[in-house]
Amino acid sequence: MTRKNQFAIKLLLVTLLPVLIMFGLASTVKYAVAAPDLTGVYRSNDGGTYYVRQLGNTVWWLGTSADDGGTYTNVFKGIITGSKINGNWADVPRGQNNAGGAMTIQILNPNSFKKLSQTGGFGPSLWNRI
């Protein structure tokens, strides 16, 4: 390899290395940011109580209507991707309702989230930590 070629390769490395490092660190930081911990008790906009448990990027809940679950008691399992949770819910026999479906939720902050879309007739659309 000639001295001219060696110089060209070094120049290329010196020029590109900072850019490669920057993109490498940027992508590492992007994926290292964790979702807020949503574990806690929440009140829905219809007066229901939701017991939420987050394990990694998986969210589970048990939701009960304001009449201690007489109207509805449901469960949910979803996966956090960015600031959204995509999952499935189902009513359980404790309450009168008997439905289920898919749901997408937007995490507004660690203390509240809202329903973006759903199937199956799920009622509540906003939850706030109590």
Summary of the structure (lengths in Angstrom):
residues: 130
radius of gyration: 23.5
end to end distance: 69.8
largest distance: 83.4
contacts: 339
relative contact order: 0.15
helix: 23%
strand: 44%
